[in-house]
Structures are given as structure tokens and as C-alpha cells.
Amino acid sequence: MVAEGVDSSNEQTPDSSVPESDSSSNTPSVTINTATSPAQRPTKETQDPNSKVTPFAAFGIRSFRFQWSADAMTTWGSEMETLILGWYILVATDSPFLVGLLGALRFSGTLTAPIVGVIADRMNRRLMLIFLRAGAGLSALSLLILAATDLIQPWHVFLIASISGILRPADNVLRQSLIADTVPRQLLMNASGLARTTQDTARIVGALLGATLLSRLGLGWAYVGVTMFYTLSVFFGLGIATVRSSNPVKHVNPLTEMKQGLRYMVDSSVIKPLMFLAFLVNATAFPLTNGLLPVVARNVYGHDENGLAQMVAVFAIGALVGSMVMASIVNSRRPERFMMLTMVIWYVLILMFAQVDSNALGLALLALMGAAISFCMVSMSVVLMTFTKFEMRGRVMGIRMLAVYGLPMGLVIGGWLIEQYGVPRTITAYAAIGLTTVILSALKWPKLVTGFSAEERG
């Protein structure tokens, strides 16, 4: 395998070690022994399996530093966009259903993610990522022009949200694949925790900055910030490493390769239950915080856009703390167990949140919920990245994105149910269904709790 632009100061191969300076304009290539994947390469931090990983160990890898920065810019812009457009549609239409529909459109490309995974296993993943983020920037620029010229209408928002939604799932496939490509296996928990902080900080920056610009300067200036973040993401993306397999891979037609990915997933006693659980939390847990929170903020707490921003920021602070704990403290040898425990806690917190209307208590529960989500999803990502071969990584991550399709389904149904039965009943029903299904999943796949064997871990 050949990795271009990876810090050799942090990664040494059995064959050679090439020093690299970050200030050098010419990035050397590091040839990796084909018997060892990037996730298995020894590093200064990981040569001793008992050595403690420092909280920011993954930042010792040059490519990860650039990818973290690029991902942060994209996610910050995306979260600003989510809050701004969600509030705009709620005020313009007064329809929780349409707010849920708008959130669902952000994931309209989920069904194409497996095809993206096939392409990602054939092409340069870094260039694909840059191309997709440039497209997201152009979509934001279109809305900026419409808002600045005072021509924007709700249908414009839905149309451009649909286009952006086609790009978003592909972006997630590529960013996860690139982390697994360039970070040693022993640092995956650390890198995954740090990578998730881009989403957590985005909730804080996006909510506070988006609400401030929207309430004080208007939609047009708010979208100037969104467009700038997407532009910066493209520039940072140029520093991400390009990794390719040196093992010859015989490519067949894309449909056959997608079937190979599905077969690989179905045959895995580890990946299959994780895919099911990923769909479950997207359908029943994520809708509350990933689309319906504007409705909760206004209908339950009587907030304006600034009150909504406060709720989002508090939730994000909890998630950020959770991500940093995962990156610096938690190093579970059985992350699947930790995932199941924190998933149960997540649903219990949602049940409690649905029963309260106190702003202080609601904010506290949102912060705890954010931490639980980080614990659960980082653990799930680590298990998936650890168990997946390099040659199948794009396809598995693409199929993984199909699970995200549960979120738009949950958002649309949840928006309709809120109009019929109100917020508390809808959120309670979602949490009860999710918690019951998690318990049944543990009975069907007991190794999610007892732990997978060494043979299954590969």
C-alpha cells in the first residue's frame, strides 16, 4: 500500500522510514509493506501495546490534521445551514411536517451511497471528497445569491436542500474511509473521538454563529458564513493523504462489486448487527436532535431562534466532552459492549427529555444525551473500521450510509406525528420503540454484549 503525505515521523514501516517536515512543499511518499494495512502500522505511540495514547495522538499524523480541519469547516457550514434553513421554513410555513421533510431532504442521497462506495474503492478518495465539497459550496452560493437579491422562496430551499442532500452521504462515506486508510489501528479510537469533535464543535459554532447572523443581519449574511466555511474545507482538503492499495485488485462491473460488498457484510457476524443498530438509532433516536429540535424549542419551550441556538449549543457541548473522553480516556478492548451500554442510556435520556418542560432540566438532559451519542457512535465507528478490509472499506461504508436512511424516514413520520399527537407523545413513542428493539437485538446477537471472539476480530 502506498500512502502519500503521511507523516513518517509518526509512522514507521518494516522496510523504511522517511523523515518529513510539515514545512516542506514536496510531500514524500511512504511505501508500506503490503502485508500490513495502514491501520496496522506501528507508530511511536503504539509500538508498545500497553503504552498510553495521548489525548491528541492522532494529530501527529499530517494527513489527519488536514482532514480534521477540512471536516470541521464542512460540518460547521452544514450545521449553520441546518439551523438557518430549519428556522426559516418553520417561520415561513408554520408546519412541523415541512421542517421534518426539510431535514429528510438533507439525506436524499443516502440510497446512492453504496454506488459511491464502489466508486471510492476504484478512485482517488481525496479527490472525490474535494469535488463533493466544492459542490456543496456551490449550492450554498446559490442560496446566498437568492437571499441577497430577496428572491428566496421556500421551494428554493427545498430544491437546493435536495441537491445538497445528494452530496452529504457520499461525503460521510469518504471521510470515514480516509480516516481508516491513514490512521493506524491502535489509534482509531483516538482518531474517531477527535474526528467526532468536528461535529460537536459544529453544533456550537453553527448554532451560535448561525442564530446570531440570522437574527441580527438576515439570511443573506448568514449564508456568507456558510459559503466561506465550505470554501475553506476545499483548501484544507488538499493536504489529505492519498492512499492506494499495492495489492492488485481485479475490478468487475460496479453492480457485481456492490453485491460483493453486500455479501461481505452479510457474511460478517460483526458488521450485520451493527448495520441494523445503525438504522435503528437513525430512525428513532437521531430525529429529535437532527431535525425536529426547532419544533421542540418553539412548541414546548416557547423559544425563538436564539433559544434554539442555546439548546443546540448545550447539546453539542455535551457531545464534545463525550468525544474528547473517547479520544483521551476510553480505550475499550470490547467497544461493542460499550456501544450497547451507551445506546441504552441514550434512549433512557430521550424518554426523560420527553416528559419535561423545564428549560434548565431540558438543557441538562440534552447535554447528557450529547455525551451518550458520542460514546455510542464513536464505539460503533471503531468496530466497523477495525473489522473492514481496505479493499472493501468504501463499499462497506457506502452500505453503512443506507442505515442513515432511517433518519429521513424518522423525520418525516415524526413531523407528521407531532402535528397529530404533539411533541411529548411522539418522542416518547420513538424512545420506547428504540429501547425495546435494542434489548431484543442483544438477545438475538448476544456477542454484542459478551464480546466478539479473536477470530471474528480478524
Secondary structure, DSSP 8 states (H G I E B T S, - for coil): -EEES--TTTB--SS------TT-SS--EEE--TTS-GGG--BTTTSSTTS---TTGGGGSHHHHHHHHHHHHHHHHHHHHHHHHHHHHHHHH--HHHHHHHHHHTTTTGGGHHHHHHHHTTS-HHHHHHHHHHHHHHHHHHHHHHHHTT---HHHHHHHHHHHHHHHHHHHHHHHHHHHHHS-GGGHHHHHHHHHHHHHHHHHHHHHHHHHHHHHT-HHHHHHHHHHHHHHHHHHHTTS-EEE--S------HHHHHHHHHHHHHH-TTHHHHHHHHHHHHHHTHHHHTTSHHHHHHHTT---HHHHHHHHHHHHHHHHHHHHHHHHT---S-HHHHHHHHHHHHHHHHHHHHT---HHHHHHHHHHHHHHHHHHHHHHHHHHHHHS-GGGHHHHHHHHHHHTTHHHHHHHHHHHHHHHH-HHHHHHHHHHHHHHHHHHHHHHSTHHHH---HHHH-
